[in-house]
Amino acid sequence: MKQLLLIIITLIFLSCSASKVIVDKPIVFNEERTELTRTYLLERYGLEQESPVISPKMIVLHWTVIPSLEEAFEAFDPATLPNWRPDIENVSGLNVSSQFMVDRDGTIYSLMPETNMARHVIGLNHCAIGVENVGGTKELPLTRAQLKANIWLVEYLTNKYPIEYLIGHYEYTNFEDHPLWLEKDKTYRTVKTDPGKDFMKKVRKATKNLNFKPVPKKPENNDN
């Protein structure tokens, strides 16, 4: 009887640990954001579309550096880019965002439809789903709960879409000579380190059974 009870408890535990709830916490995606996104697709990538829908082929993991969920949400919520991002506002007035945000306790929040374009990675927004992790500073490193949540979310999304690549934001420029790269402006680049090489190594190790394609080697600089 005790053995049977132990088996039942184990099965319940495994079932609970395998499931995960995605909490809806939508940012503004009104007519203004829709038009700004369509304009971004056209001007940055040469894609003329009636809607801001993408065909996901890639998952990009990020960190916010912003220390709390609510502060990060407030940064992404407006349709237009706030004044604190002068480095990219001359490219487009569309605000930065991502499809998902993972809080420090591992809770996954859906910020927008998975197949709506979010502005989170230069050159690849038209095919990439973004996952932002709250934190990422020396004082607030990403947590084990966030690691587990990212692993679960990567598996979840790969089961839904034909995902070919899993990358950290710091790896995006490796795709500059890749067919998926569509950014027209050769000078529009930003230096990124998120979500950290150690975090990516752990996520990749846990999802190696999904057989993602290897990240391309960084293109050589032929300017010299």
C-alpha positions in Angstrom: 0.0 0.0 0.0 2.8 2.4 0.9 4.6 1.6 -2.4 1.4 2.3 -4.3 0.9 5.6 -2.5 4.5 6.6 -3.3 4.0 5.8 -7.0 0.9 8.0 -7.1 2.6 10.9 -5.3 5.6 10.6 -7.7 3.3 10.6 -10.8 1.4 13.7 -9.5 4.7 15.5 -8.8 6.1 14.7 -12.3 2.8 15.8 -13.9 2.8 19.1 -12.0 6.5 19.8 -12.8 6.0 19.1 -16.5 3.1 21.6 -16.8 3.5 25.3 -16.8 1.1 28.2 -16.9 1.6 31.2 -19.2 0.1 34.3 -17.7 -1.4 36.8 -20.1 -0.1 40.4 -19.5 -0.6 42.1 -22.8 1.2 45.3 -23.8 -0.5 47.8 -26.0 -0.9 46.5 -29.5 -3.3 49.0 -30.9 -3.7 50.4 -34.5 -0.7 52.7 -34.0 1.6 49.8 -33.0 0.3 47.7 -35.8 1.1 50.4 -38.4 4.5 51.1 -36.9 5.3 47.4 -37.1 4.1 47.1 -40.7 6.3 50.1 -41.5 9.3 48.6 -39.7 8.9 45.4 -41.7 8.7 47.3 -45.0 11.5 49.9 -44.4 14.0 47.6 -42.5 13.3 44.3 -44.3 11.5 45.1 -47.5 8.5 43.1 -46.4 5.2 44.6 -47.5 2.5 43.0 -45.3 -1.2 43.7 -44.5 -0.6 42.5 -40.9 2.4 42.3 -38.6 2.4 38.5 -38.5 5.7 36.6 -38.6 6.6 32.9 -39.3 8.8 31.9 -36.3 12.0 30.1 -37.1 14.1 31.3 -34.2 13.9 31.9 -30.5 16.1 34.7 -29.0 16.7 34.8 -25.3 17.4 38.2 -23.6 17.7 39.9 -20.2 16.1 43.2 -19.4 18.7 44.7 -17.0 15.6 46.4 -15.7 15.3 45.0 -12.1 11.5 44.3 -11.8 8.7 42.9 -13.9 6.5 45.9 -13.6 9.3 48.4 -14.6 10.2 46.2 -17.6 6.5 45.9 -18.6 6.1 49.7 -18.4 9.1 50.1 -20.7 7.7 47.8 -23.3 4.0 48.8 -23.0 3.8 52.0 -25.0 3.5 51.7 -28.8 6.1 54.3 -29.4 9.7 54.4 -28.3 10.3 56.6 -25.3 13.0 59.3 -25.2 15.4 57.2 -23.2 16.4 55.2 -26.3 18.0 57.9 -28.5 20.4 55.3 -29.9 17.7 53.6 -32.0 14.8 56.1 -32.3 16.2 57.5 -35.5 15.7 54.0 -37.1 12.1 53.6 -36.1 9.5 55.1 -33.7 8.3 51.6 -32.9 8.9 50.7 -29.2 11.0 47.7 -28.3 9.2 44.6 -27.0 9.2 40.8 -26.9 6.5 38.1 -27.1 7.4 36.8 -23.6 8.8 37.9 -20.3 10.0 35.6 -17.5 10.0 37.0 -14.0 12.7 36.2 -11.4 10.4 33.5 -9.8 10.1 31.7 -13.1 6.6 33.0 -14.0 6.1 33.3 -17.8 4.1 36.2 -19.1 2.7 36.5 -22.6 3.1 40.1 -23.7 1.7 39.8 -27.2 0.6 37.2 -29.7 3.4 34.8 -30.5 3.2 35.4 -34.2 3.1 39.2 -34.0 6.4 40.9 -34.8 8.2 42.3 -31.7 11.2 44.7 -32.0 13.8 42.8 -30.0 16.7 41.7 -32.3 18.2 43.6 -35.2 17.9 41.9 -38.6 15.8 39.0 -37.4 12.5 40.3 -35.9 10.6 39.0 -38.9 11.3 35.4 -37.9 12.2 35.5 -34.2 10.2 35.0 -31.0 11.8 37.0 -28.1 12.0 35.9 -24.5 13.0 38.6 -22.0 14.3 37.6 -18.5 13.9 40.2 -15.7 17.3 41.1 -14.3 20.7 40.3 -15.7 22.9 42.7 -13.7 25.7 41.7 -11.3 23.3 42.5 -8.5 20.4 40.6 -10.0 21.8 37.6 -12.0 19.3 35.4 -13.8 17.8 32.8 -11.4 17.5 29.0 -11.5 13.7 29.4 -11.7 14.2 31.5 -14.9 16.5 28.9 -16.4 13.9 26.2 -15.9 11.2 28.5 -17.3 13.2 29.2 -20.4 13.9 25.6 -21.0 10.2 24.8 -20.7 9.2 27.7 -23.0 11.8 26.7 -25.6 10.3 23.2 -25.7 6.8 24.5 -25.8 7.4 26.9 -28.7 9.4 24.3 -30.7 6.5 21.9 -30.4 4.2 24.6 -31.9 6.4 26.2 -34.6 9.2 25.0 -37.0 11.9 26.6 -34.9 15.4 26.1 -36.5 17.6 28.2 -34.2 17.9 29.0 -30.5 20.2 31.9 -29.8 21.3 34.4 -27.2 20.9 38.1 -28.1 24.7 38.4 -28.1 24.8 36.0 -31.1 22.5 37.9 -33.5 25.3 39.4 -35.6 26.5 35.9 -36.5 23.5 35.9 -38.9 24.6 38.9 -41.0 25.4 36.7 -44.1 22.6 34.3 -43.4 19.4 34.1 -45.6 17.3 35.0 -42.6 19.1 38.3 -42.1 17.1 41.1 -43.7 18.3 44.4 -42.1 19.1 46.8 -44.9 21.3 49.3 -43.0 24.8 48.0 -42.6 25.6 50.5 -39.9 22.6 49.7 -37.7 24.1 47.4 -35.0 24.2 47.4 -31.2 26.6 45.4 -28.9 24.8 42.9 -26.7 25.8 40.4 -24.0 22.5 39.0 -22.9 21.4 36.6 -21.6 25.0 35.6 -20.8 27.0 32.7 -22.3 26.6 30.5 -19.2 22.9 30.8 -19.2 22.7 29.9 -22.9 25.0 26.9 -22.4 22.7 25.5 -19.8 19.6 26.1 -21.9 21.2 24.5 -24.9 22.3 21.5 -22.9 18.8 20.9 -21.6 17.2 21.3 -25.1 19.8 19.4 -27.2 17.2 16.8 -28.0 15.4 19.4 -30.1 18.3 19.4 -32.6 18.5 23.1 -33.3 20.8 24.1 -36.2 24.2 25.4 -35.1 24.6 29.2 -34.9 26.6 30.4 -37.9 30.1 31.5 -37.4 30.5 35.2 -37.2 31.2 36.7 -40.6 34.7 37.9 -41.1 35.2 41.7 -41.5 36.4 42.3 -45.1 36.6 46.0 -44.8 40.4 46.1 -44.1 
